[in-house]
């Protein structure tokens, strides 16, 4: 079963310094139909104004991915250490038993455009962790690259992917790729799990359905995902616990 949700149906918020589109219920946006999908809880598309940001705040027991599309995002942890996430990179923050940090746009003349992704962890109360890898824009085009997979996954169980894979404390795999023209890819799926597809930019066909930027696909009991017919497309695919 496959359901397409159009970009215009997402929730939205505009705080001046921050503009956000919500794929699932978040903060002031509540829709009982979209409280998450499997163990994917949050997928926000955010734009932070130049020089602006969110001060020190805390999280616990959540796997958080920051997927920077353009500009630059920076985070400052509770000890004052600052880490930059440039465009084309993905940062994983495992909040574990508790972590605090600030998120801000260090650039004076360009918005920070990124995705904020939250996935429920399989284990709680662990030590906080942080890591970063290149996203699909920095890897070969025309294929899906594995960006994140459960910790302790055997290396021979990982599909070939150029670049490092983030080890997350969650029963989920995150793939991403850029596609244009005749480039295509197929991803086998376990029908007992859930699959969520989010098109970040461009246009793309997913299992025969046309998608535009911001559109999403909810997949249940499907055996494969076929992607093709892309035009400047960048897509994320989530293989999720049911």
N, C-alpha and C positions, 0 to 999 in steps of 0.2 A: 504494500500500500504506500502510495506516494502523495504528499500534499505540498503544494507550493504556497508560500506566504509572500505577498508583494512587499516591497520596501516601504511603500506609503502606509502600510498597516502597522508599522512599528510605533512604539511610544516615543515621545520626544520631550526634551526639556531644554530651556535656554536660560542660563544664569548670567549671561553677559560674558563673563570670562570663560565659561564652559558651555559648549553646545553638545548635546548627547542624543543619540537614537538608541532606544532600548528594544532588543529582540525579545526579552522576557521581563516579567514584572520586576521593577527595581525602583527604590526610593518612592517618589510620588506617583509613579505609573503602576497601576494594578489592573491585571486582566486575568481572571481565573482560568482562562484557556491557555495562558502562556506563563506558567509558573516555573518553567524549566522544561528540559527534555532529557529523559534519562538522568544521568548525574551531571549534565551541563546545566548550571544554574543562572549564569549571567553572560550575556554577550552584548556589550555596549560599544557603539561606534562614537568616539569622542573627538572633539576639537578643543584644545586649550589655547587661549589667546596668548600672544607673545608676552613673555615675562610673567605670566600668571601661573597659578597652581593651587593645589590643596595642601594645607599645612599638615603637621604631624597627626597621624591617626592610626588606629590599631586594627588588626585582623587576627583571627585565629582559626585553625582547622579548615583551611581552604587552599586549594591549588589555584594560583592566580597567574595568568599569562598576559603580558603586555606586548602587543603585536604592533610595532610602529610602522605606519604607512608612509608618512612624509614628515618633514621637520625633525624634531628631536625631543625625546622625553628624558627626564632625569629623575632619579629617586634618591632620597636622603634617608638613611636608616637612623635608628635611635641613638647611635654613637656618633652621628654626624658625617659618616662616610657617604660620599656622593658617587653614584654610578650612572653613566650616560647610556641611553639606549638610542642609537642613531636609526635613521630610516632604514628599513630592510632587515631589522633585527628583532628577535623575540626574546623577552626576559621571562623566566619562571621564578615566581616567589612562592615557596612553600611556607605558608604562615605557621603551620604546626601549632605548638602550644601557646603561641602569641608572639606577634612582631609589630613594631610600629615603624612607619616611614611616611615621608612626604613625597608627593609627586608634583612636578612642575615643568614648565616649558622654559628652558634656559635661553632660547633664542629671542632677540629683541624685535625681529621683523618677520617672523613666520609662525603660523599656527602649528601646533603639534597634533597631528592626525593619527589616531591609533585605535586599536580594539582592546577593550578590557574584558577578559574572559575568566570566569570562575567555574571551577569543576570541584564537585564534592570529593573529598579524599576517602580512600579506603580505610585509612587508619588515622586516629586522632591522638593529639598530645605529643607529637614528634617534635624534634628540634627544628627550628626555622632554617630554611635553605634558600639559596639564590644562585641562579645560573643564567647563561645567555648564549644563544646560537644565531647564526644567520637565517633569515627567512627565505622564502622561495625567490624573491626578487634578486637574491645574491647567489642563486643556484641555477643549474641548467633549466631552460624552459621546456615546456611540452611534456611534463611528467609530474606526478604527485610525489612530494618529498615528505618523509616522516619527520615531524618536528618534535613530537613528544610521545612517550610510551611509558607504560608502567615500570617502576623501578624493579630491578632484578629480572627483567625480561632477558631471556637468553639471546646472545648476539645472533645465533643462527636462526632465530625466530623473527628477526627484523628484516623487512624487505630492503633491497639495495637502495641506499639514499646517499647522495653526496652531501657530506656535512654531518656535524654532530647531532645527536638526538637528546632532547631533554628527558631526564628520568623523573617522572612524576609519581606521587603517592596516590594514584587514582586509577581505577579500571577504565581507562580511556586511551585512545590513540588520536593524535591530531596530525592530519596531513594538510599540505598546502602546495599550490602550484600556479604557474602562470602559463596561459595558453593563448595562441593566436593562429588564425588561419586553419591549416589542416592538422595541427597538433591535436592529439587525443590521448586519453588514458582510461584504463578500466581498473577498478578496485573491487576485488572479491569481498563480499559481506557475509557475515553470519546472520541468518534470518532470526536467530534468537536474540540478537542485540538491536540497538537503534543506531541510525545514521542521520546526521544533520549536516546539511551543506549550506554554506553562506558565501554568496558571491560578493566580494568586496568592491570590485570595479569591473568595467567593461561589460561584455555580454557573453553568454555561454549556454550550451545545451546540456541538460542533465537528464539522462534516461528519456530522451525525446521531448523534454519540456524546455522551452526557451526561458532564460533567466536574464534579468537586467541587474545593474548594480544595486546592492542592498537586498535583493530577493533571497529567500531561503527555501530549502526543501527539507521536509520531515519524512523520513523513510522508516517503515516498519515491515518486517518479514520479507525483506528484499535480499536477493542473493548476489547482486552486483550493482555497482555504480559505473555508468559510462559517461564520460565527459568529452565534449568535442565542439566544433563549430565556434570556437572562441574568437573574440575580437578584443584585444588588449585586456584579457580577463585575468583576474587574480582571485583564486577560490580557496576556501578552507573547508575541510571535510573532517567531521568528528565521528569516530567509531566509539559508541557509548554503551555502558552497562544499562540493561533494561530496567 
